[in-house]
Structure formats: structure tokens, C-alpha cells
């Protein structure tokens, strides 16, 4: 039989036809969750009732908002704390609650002004009287006329943590096709006792649904970036590349810079561009012969190069950092390749790198780099351009442009641009070039061996393919999880 609360629900529906569970909870003087529990039980009994979810939103004052309603807004308190003759700004900041916010808002509202007097900032009133709109609006919101305040104002007060939006879920109940005020729960199984006593003939059994597929299990969803990353990886594997190990986020300056013929006074080694590690601060294990060759080509030159002509210091090479590019991984792989009998090779890697960047629509401080390189005899710039066209063609990107560039470790060098149809402009997606002899020959690679290489962004091609205009919509706290959920597992672009 149904519980007392379930019976009250059915009796109310019999008399009134429909009701919201919030109103019903107030009517029967029970906790709303208990009412919802009874509704779930009635649903399990068949089509007795109809249930439709309702969402109620309302605005409530935060503790700070209640203080504003009681005493006035932060900017009004700052204004009223300023006497006619003016007052020192430092006094205002020390004596008025929330003075930092209030001072800024009062200044932007044009209520006060700041002048210099004897080297001290003096605050004076700019208007004779003010209207505390914030306090009045908050009173309206929690009063009888909340619609008198615009949504834009409410969102502004929410940002200032004066308001908070409270969402309540309830259910609208109605009579089902089998509605009845008395409920007999159907039996779900036929027992041995029922058969022995014969009472099964009088019982009502829940029908079996042999066509039911069951409840779909919860499942994970691949992030858009992971889908494109896997696409990059498959393209590399199809083109005959082998994947390099990239599990060392922390790298020494030697492999990240020096081995790539990047001088120690290069701006990229500055803390404004690179994240240096404080513990452990230094690395000590390097191939001794190779280290001497790198030192010589930097300081004195060699292999047809005059070098940079500066005093190379091991202390700079020992500094640990978060790798700024996966080209450091490429340098390690090339060195390992040079230590045995040479054979042509193709390598790639896709992993995270770190740079002390200013965040904007196309830059992050942490991002993925797609690194590819080919080692063979007598490779040219034409081989590099052809490989890049073929690579991007497999991604569905055909609008490419190349721009001459400078890299310490490649000559010639090219920046790679793709056209972004959403931004309506060309955006840089990577860099490329032919590794310099000053980088390769100290490793003891044969003189007729060349290396063509490129480093691409993973995020920017993903933005192009998915029509995203801001990289922060792809990575970071602003990512829309529903977007990840809704995106298809694959795209049919042909």
C-alpha cells in the first residue's frame, strides 16, 4: 500500500488536478525532498501521475549585499566619507570598509576627484549630491518589484558578489492515465510461496518489458583537442613517422637551447619568456665530448661557421626549466641517432610545452607542440614544403602560406600560416626549417645528412577546424563542458 504521504499527494491531485511539489510540500508541511521521494515511488507504481520537471530561479542578497542594503554601497560610503574641504586618500583607504572597490567605483561614477597637494593625494567631492543606485536596486530586487532592475544590472551586482542566483528544481504533478487515489504496488516476481498458496491468482504483477534496452551507462567524452591530437598522430603514423618519448617536461638549458645552437644571451632565455626551475635548479650529467663540441662551435665556431664569439658558460647550460619547445626532444633523438651507424629516420612528437606568454585569444602559457622531423641525405627546402602541404592536406587544411623567418638552429627558416575562416585572417600555426650544420655536425652526423623539421601548434589548427575564435574556449576554466559532450566523435569533411 502507498505511504501516508503518497496518499496525501494523490488526494490533493484528485481535488485540484495539478500541483507543483514546492507548493505541495508547503501544503502538507513536509520537507520538499520527502515529497519528491513519494513522487518517485508513485512513478514506480505505473502511470498514476504525470511528472514534469520545473526550474525556478530567484535572486538573493549575499552577506555583502545585505550590508549594502543596510548601510549603502561601497562607493556611496567613500563619497560620504569625503568632507567638503577634502581628505587624504590614505585616510579614506584605511577608514572606509571596502575602500578599494568603493574608491574605484566612485571615481568611475564621477563623484570624486583626486589632486596632488604637497606631494600627497587629496580626495575631494566632484558633485554636491549623489543617488545610491546600487542600494536602491538591491532593495527593489529583494522587495516586491525585482523586475524594475535590468538583467544587466543584476549580472553586474552578481560580479560584485552582492547578489547570487539561486536555482531550485521542482516537479509539476498531474493525473496519469491510470490515476487512482488508492495504490497497490504490483508484484515484481513470482515466488514459491505464491504458487503453493495460490494467492498469485489474485495478485497484480508488473509486466515485463522484453524490448527495454536498459539505462545507458555513463561514459566519458573525448575533448576536442584530444580528437585532433589523435588525428595528427594517425597522420604521422600513416606517413611512416616514429613517435619520440616526451615524458620529461623539465629540461636542461643545454638540450633546450645550447644543443640547438641558440646563444646564451638570446632573449628567449630570459625569465620573461621561460619558466626556470628553482628545485632542482641545475643539471650535471651531459655527454662530455658532445658538450665540448657545442661549447667550441658557440665560442670559436667550426664546421665552416665563425660561431657567436662569446665566452660559453657551463653554468648557463646547467639551468633547469620547463621546456619551451619539444625541439629539445628532437635534439636528444638526433644525438642518439648519431651514436650508431646512420640510417634515415622520421620522428614526431605531440606534447605540452611552456612559455611565459601574455594570455590572449591565440596565446596560452601552456600549450601543445606538434614536432616532426626527417633525417636523410641531401634533403632540401622543397622537401620540407612538400611534406607540410601533404601533412596539412590530410588534416583538411589547404590554405597555407610560408614566410621567411630567423631561427638560431635552422637555415633557411619559414613560419607557417593557415587561414582562419572564423577570424577572417591568416594566423601563424608553426615554424619550420632545415637544421643548421652548427647543430648537426657537433653530434657527429655525416656531413651530407640534412634534417628538415617543423614545430606546429595543436590548439590553433583545432580552432580552425572547429570554428573557435578564442583559444581560452578550448583550454582552461572557460571551456564549455557541454561543447565537449555534444561534439561528434568524428567529422565527415569530404
QUIPEBEL-V369805 format. One record per residue. PSI is psi in radians with two decimals (999 if undefined). OMEGA is omega in whole degrees, 0 to 359 (* if undefined). Layout:
psi-><PSI/PSI>
omega-><OMEGA/OMEGA>
This chain:
psi-><2.74/2.67/2.90/-0.72/-0.69/-0.67/-0.69/-0.67/-0.81/-0.71/-0.70/-0.76/-0.63/-0.60/-0.59/-0.28/-0.78/2.79/2.60/2.43/-0.48/-0.76/-0.67/-0.70/-0.67/-0.65/-0.79/-0.04/0.89/2.78/2.45/-0.66/-0.56/-0.68/-0.76/-0.68/-0.71/-0.66/-0.74/-0.68/-0.72/-0.61/-0.67/-0.31/-0.04/-2.69/0.83/-0.72/2.75/2.53/2.19/2.17/2.44/2.52/2.16/2.28/2.41/2.79/2.39/2.60/2.45/3.05/-0.68/-0.66/-0.66/-0.65/-0.69/-0.74/-0.65/-0.74/-0.29/2.81/2.85/-0.73/-0.59/-0.67/-0.68/-0.79/-0.83/-0.34/-0.15/2.00/2.96/-0.68/-0.12/2.91/2.68/2.40/-0.65/-0.59/-0.75/-0.83/-0.47/-0.41/-0.47/2.27/2.47/0.71/-0.57/-0.84/-0.80/-0.71/-0.78/-0.78/-0.68/-0.67/-0.81/-0.45/-0.15/0.42/-0.54/2.88/2.75/2.28/2.80/2.29/2.02/0.70/0.10/2.47/2.15/2.28/2.30/2.70/2.44/-0.38/2.78/-0.52/2.74/2.82/2.06/1.44/-0.64/-0.85/-0.77/-0.71/-0.71/-0.64/-0.68/-0.68/-0.75/-0.02/-2.54/-0.11/1.09/-0.43/-0.15/-0.24/2.30/2.76/-0.63/-0.70/-0.71/-0.74/-0.63/-0.75/-0.53/-0.73/-0.60/0.03/0.59/-0.43/2.70/2.44/2.18/2.18/2.18/2.32/2.37/-3.02/2.39/2.08/2.54/3.09/2.32/3.09/-0.47/0.59/2.42/2.60/-0.16/2.40/2.22/2.01/2.17/2.61/2.53/-0.21/2.63/2.05/2.89/-0.64/-0.71/-0.71/-0.73/-0.69/-0.34/0.04/-0.22/-0.43/-0.46/-0.15/2.69/2.21/2.52/2.22/2.58/2.35/1.61/-0.21/-0.03/2.41/-0.08/3.07/2.27/2.25/2.59/2.46/2.79/2.91/2.30/2.29/2.57/-0.70/-0.66/-0.60/-0.81/-0.61/-0.79/-0.60/-0.77/-0.83/-0.77/-0.66/-0.79/-0.78/-0.68/-0.54/0.09/0.35/2.67/2.49/2.35/2.58/2.31/0.59/0.19/1.63/-0.60/2.23/2.74/2.70/-0.46/-0.94/-0.52/-0.55/-1.02/-0.78/-0.34/0.29/0.68/2.07/2.69/-0.28/0.21/2.44/-0.45/-0.34/0.01/2.63/-0.33/-0.29/-0.32/2.45/1.88/2.62/2.35/-0.44/2.00/2.42/-0.59/2.66/2.66/-0.29/1.96/2.65/2.04/-0.82/-0.79/-0.67/-0.75/-0.70/-0.73/-0.76/-0.75/-0.76/-0.50/-0.81/-0.82/-0.27/-3.00/2.87/0.64/0.10/2.58/-0.02/-2.83/-0.26/0.74/2.96/1.84/2.34/2.28/-0.49/-0.63/-0.68/-0.44/-0.27/2.29/2.60/2.91/2.14/2.36/-0.22/2.71/0.08/-0.42/-0.66/-0.70/-0.69/-0.74/-0.76/-0.69/-0.67/-0.76/-0.67/-0.59/-0.25/0.04/3.11/2.25/2.46/2.52/2.60/2.72/2.20/2.64/2.80/2.63/1.91/3.09/2.54/2.90/2.25/2.53/1.22/2.69/2.21/2.34/-2.86/-0.36/0.19/2.43/2.79/-0.34/2.17/3.06/2.49/2.31/1.94/2.28/2.51/2.61/2.26/2.10/3.05/2.35/0.76/2.66/3.07/-0.57/-0.66/-0.68/-0.83/-0.75/-0.71/-0.73/-0.71/-0.74/-0.70/-0.90/-0.51/-0.69/-0.40/-0.14/0.23/2.02/-0.25/1.68/2.57/2.59/2.43/2.27/2.48/3.04/2.27/2.47/-0.46/0.02/2.52/1.99/2.85/2.62/2.38/2.53/2.25/2.46/2.60/2.18/1.94/-0.45/-0.77/-0.24/0.77/2.89/2.31/2.52/2.28/-0.13/-3.11/2.73/3.00/-3.06/2.15/2.43/2.64/-0.57/-0.37/-0.70/-0.75/-0.58/-0.34/-0.13/0.45/2.63/2.61/-0.50/0.14/2.28/2.75/2.08/2.41/2.77/2.58/2.13/2.74/2.51/-0.59/-0.74/-0.77/-0.58/-0.72/-0.73/-0.80/-0.56/0.10/0.58/2.40/-0.23/2.17/-0.41/-0.19/-0.15/-0.62/2.37/-2.99/-0.26/0.00/2.31/1.91/-0.55/-0.59/-0.73/-0.69/-0.72/-0.38/2.43/2.74/-0.38/2.89/2.41/1.76/-0.03/999>
omega-><180/178/179/181/178/178/178/178/181/179/179/179/179/182/188/176/179/181/172/184/177/178/181/179/178/182/182/178/177/176/184/181/177/177/179/178/178/177/179/179/179/177/181/183/180/183/179/184/171/184/178/183/177/177/180/179/176/180/176/177/169/177/178/178/178/178/179/179/183/189/183/182/180/182/178/178/177/181/183/178/181/177/183/183/180/182/179/180/181/179/178/185/183/189/184/177/180/186/183/179/182/180/180/181/179/177/182/178/180/181/184/177/182/177/178/177/181/177/182/179/182/181/177/176/179/178/183/183/181/173/183/183/182/180/181/181/179/177/179/183/181/179/186/183/181/181/177/179/184/178/180/178/179/179/178/180/176/177/179/178/173/180/171/180/181/180/179/178/176/182/174/185/175/180/177/183/179/186/176/180/175/186/171/183/181/178/181/179/178/184/179/181/178/181/183/182/181/182/180/181/183/182/175/183/176/183/177/175/184/180/183/179/181/181/178/181/174/182/178/180/180/175/180/181/179/179/181/177/179/178/176/184/180/178/178/181/177/181/174/180/174/184/179/175/185/187/178/177/178/184/175/178/180/182/182/184/190/181/180/179/177/188/184/177/181/182/181/180/180/181/178/180/188/175/178/183/179/181/356/187/187/169/184/186/177/174/190/181/180/178/179/178/179/179/183/183/175/189/188/183/182/179/180/181/178/178/181/176/176/180/182/184/178/182/178/182/183/186/177/182/168/189/181/176/178/173/174/176/179/179/178/181/179/178/178/179/183/184/177/182/188/170/179/183/174/181/172/174/176/181/186/173/190/177/183/185/168/185/172/187/183/182/172/177/178/183/181/174/176/186/176/177/178/180/181/179/168/174/182/177/177/176/180/181/179/179/180/178/181/180/182/176/178/176/183/179/184/181/181/171/179/182/178/183/176/169/179/188/176/175/2/181/180/167/183/180/172/179/179/183/179/179/182/177/176/177/180/180/180/181/183/178/177/183/183/174/180/177/188/188/174/177/182/171/179/186/181/179/177/177/171/188/177/175/184/170/173/185/186/173/177/177/180/185/182/176/179/183/184/183/180/171/182/183/175/187/181/183/177/182/179/176/178/181/189/183/181/181/177/179/175/189/184/*>
